[in-house]
Amino acid sequence: MPVPIPRQRVVPAVESGQAGPQHTAPQQPTDLTLLVIENDPADAFAVPDLLESAGGPRVRVRTARNLTEAGRLLTDDVHCILLDLALPGCGSCAECRADEANGDAGSPLGALRDVLRMAPHHAVLALTPPDRAEHAAEAVRAGAQDFLFRDELDGRLLSRAIRYAVERKRADTASYKLAESRLHAQENARLERGLLPTPLLEGSDLKFASRYRPGRSRALLGGDFYDTVRTPDGTVHAMIGDVCGHGPDEAALGVELRIAWRALTFAGLCGDELLSTLQRVLEHERESEEIFATLCTVDIAPDGRRAGLCLAGHPAPLIARHGQLAQLMPFDDGGPALGLLPRARWPRQQVELGGAWSLLMYTDGLIEGRLAGADGTGRPGRLGQDGMVAMINRQLSEGLRGEELLEAAVTRVRELNGGELTDDVALLLLDRDGNSGKNKERGRPRPAAHRPQQ
């Protein structure tokens, strides 16, 4: 037989207050709704009478005689729950079974635990006899906002306790969310340090700088990835890539491809052989056959004057030689993106770098952002590679280098876009001073056979 639901009564309260938690739909600024859970009907219906006798703004009161009935009455507009600790728990949850196993069946906290589990966002007041003060203290430790002694209850005290409990719950929730946000930010920072690469350039005279900006709001990493290492023969290898898509799966795949590239590079693979192996890694790890990745790899000779370049559906890097304007590195025959053609090939092209240069590698998020304003020509559209080259040349003419250059580039593209970029952006910059190799050679100790005798 279904349990009849007692009627709701609207009664005044003694004190004014604000509406309930933000997730509720307040009725009026001073209105609150109280759910009384009490297995003694006489006591339960005395609560509205207490509040009515106190006068003041309204408090809506609902009454329930058990937890099942309370679950039906617990709607979003309830702000506070007044629970009689004498009410038995459900008897079926893990906590109740543990109480029974310990010989504590009928524990005064059984019903409280059920209510806190059923209504985690609501303020809870515990009601207990004066001779059970220890139960009241246990209830607060378990999660109730406050407790009331049954025999000392009056309208003014009850109204004040209700409003205090609601405000305390709101403050506790805000404090918890703030602490959770701080911990989340700290964990993100630690995770980001672990996922983004540390360049391995010990012994090289090249200067390294990078920037990474995920396109998704509050994202940690996107599908873009990059890395730079120096192998024992003195060759510096750099790469940058972009997995299609912007979700966590794409970000994870980007990290896997970066780690695989580093391992294969140290194993001696280069050019087409390396990219063919990376394609097999991608085909094995991707979620669907529609996922692909673009890639640009550069291997710079130990003397720093020549480089091998491979493109797999990726935009060509930018080269700024000493005394010359920056321009795109010429490339005649690039291969397709990884994951598109099963037997594709990626030719390696030799490029002369010169003595002093800056090499900028980037993902297409830098050039595909929409222009909210003029790009120097007055035409709307996308920045594109030509617009990017012109922007970098202006920034180089202003004396920007290294980290400052990359930060200025990302900031300017964001301004042209009129806000945050929708696509991920990764930038990698390698600089070589033409005198670095000579200085390094002069500072290198001579072989032991040619050292003067002591």
Secondary structure, 3 states (H helix, E strand, C coil): CCCCCCCCEEEECCCCCCCCCCCCCCCCCCCEEEEEECCCHHHHCHHHHHHHHHCCCEEEEEEECCHHHHHHHCCCCCCEEEEECCCCCCCCCHHHHHHHHCCCCCCCCHHHHHHHHHCCCCEEEEEECHHHHHHHHHHHHHCCCEEEEHHHCCHHHHHHHHHHHHHHHHHHHHHHHHHHHHHHHHHHHHHHHHHCCCCECCCCCCEEEEEEECCCCCCCCCCEEEEEEECCCCCEEEEEEEECCCCHHHHHHHHHHHHHHHHHHHCCCCHHHHHHHHHHHHHHHCCCCCCCEEEEEEEECCCCCEEEEEEEECCCCEEEECCCCCEECCCCCCECCECCCCCCCCCCEEEECCCCEEEEEECHHHCCCEECCCCCCCCCEECHHHHHHHHHHHHHHCCCCHHHHHHHHHHHHHHHHCCCCCCCEEEEEEEECCCHHHHHHHHCCCCHHHCCCC
